[in-house]
Amino acid sequence: MGVPTDDAVVIQKGKKAGDPHVITVNCPDKHGLGCDICHIILDFGLYITKGDVSTDGIWCYMVFWVVPHSSSPFVRWPSLKNRLQSLCPSCSVTFYFNGQPSNSTASQVYLLKFFCLDRKGLLHDVTQVLSELELSIQKVKVTTTPDGRVLDLFFITDNMELLHTQERQDDTYKKLNAVLGESCISCELKLAGPEYECHQGISSLSPAIAEELFRFELSDKETRSQALSPDMARLKKANVVVDNSLSPVHTLLQILCVDHKGLFYDVLRTLKDCNIKIAYGRFSLNSNGYRDLDLFIQQNDGKKILDPDKQDGLCSRLRMEMLHPLRVIISSRGPDTELLVANPVELSGKGRPRVFYDVTLALKSLGICVFSAEIGRYSSLEREWEVYRFLLDENCGFKLSSAVARNQIVDRVRRLLMGW
């Protein structure tokens, strides 16, 4: 008989306010499981203070100490447990013979369309409601009319897989109406049709913008434009060392870098996409803004990484993902000012969670309205990127043509995304 799946994930709440909560996962292993778990932890607005991961290739044991981010203190703990349990491979005997979890069907995509009067912070307020309802935004198209009204199209999926029920739809309408209030002219929720495919891509980027967004190396110019404050000079410090002398069967990967929100996810998704297996890993507590990570790893064939070229390639990729996991720039798009944010997409097709949430929160805190917004995918340098584009409303307290104002916007957005 298998181990009861309810025991696969245990969440122990902190004893008093400020204490970290402990998430323990004890289940059969599969490639990339640690990355997938960190993806969900990040999606629930939680910050990992430290962690331990170990596996023998068949069974894994992971412990994460987490605290809610200040920007999202509300956490649905029962839902978090359910989501994490859904990731764990079957604990039945068949797992050991097949070695593969059962295939899950893709979530249905719904179109949420509402038409209402515009106001400052509206886009983030709606995004916050969707986040609290565990509705994931896949694509979005926001348009402002000349008379100050907005038509918003949100293509969403339900992490709880209940949006087909009337009760779940009614709850969604109720919470949205509480935010939109009397300014709402119409609100509609239905299964997405062909229009979803029409919004899959993103309008063309100029060669100069694409080069700045997707450049592999982080130049001095780009560092200044995307990390504006003097204290961000330390961003360029990230050490990745490979050591094959301590273990006969594993390569030790030692990482020292500046801490940021989603750091463990960024490291683990990079290893997952590079087909690297982690046998044991330890993430230390934050020390003066820096993190130490020790990871004993193997190639997918179970061997150490001995090829110098493979070592250099992996170290270079990891440094880039730690220094520059999110790209943030601001530019002119004709007479308009455009904010662009980009992040790499996993090979599995999953994008980074909560990016739209954080960007709209940063713009709301600055008192900046969004004239139009869109999310799409863009391929560059043999990688797929998720790109968020925001045309900013000129009628705000910022002179958007000013370099100082633009720098302030980029700095605020980047800091919120990175958790600084």
Buried (B, 14 or more C-beta within 10 A) or exposed (E): EEBEBEEBBBBEEEEEEEEBBBBBBBBBBBBBBBBBBBBBBBBBBBBBBBBBBBBEEEBBBBBBBBBBBEBBEEBBEEEBBBBBBBBBBBBBEEBEEEEEBEEEEEBEBBBBBBBBBBBBBBBBBBBBBBBBBBBBBBBBBBBBEEEEBBBBBBBBBBBBBEBEEEEBBEBBBEBBBEBBEEBBEEBEBEEBEEEBEEBEBBEEBEEEBBEBBBBEEBEEEBBEBBBBEEEBEBBEEBEBEBEEEEBEEBBBBEBBBBBBBBBBBBBBBBBBBBEBBBBBBBBBEBEEEBBBBBBBBBBEEEEBBEEEEBBEEBBEBBBBBBBBBBBBBBBEBEEBBBBBBBBBBBBEEBBBBBBBBBBBBBBBBBEBBBBBBBBBBBEBEEEBBBBBBBBBBBEBEBEBEEEEBBBBBBBBBBBBBBBB
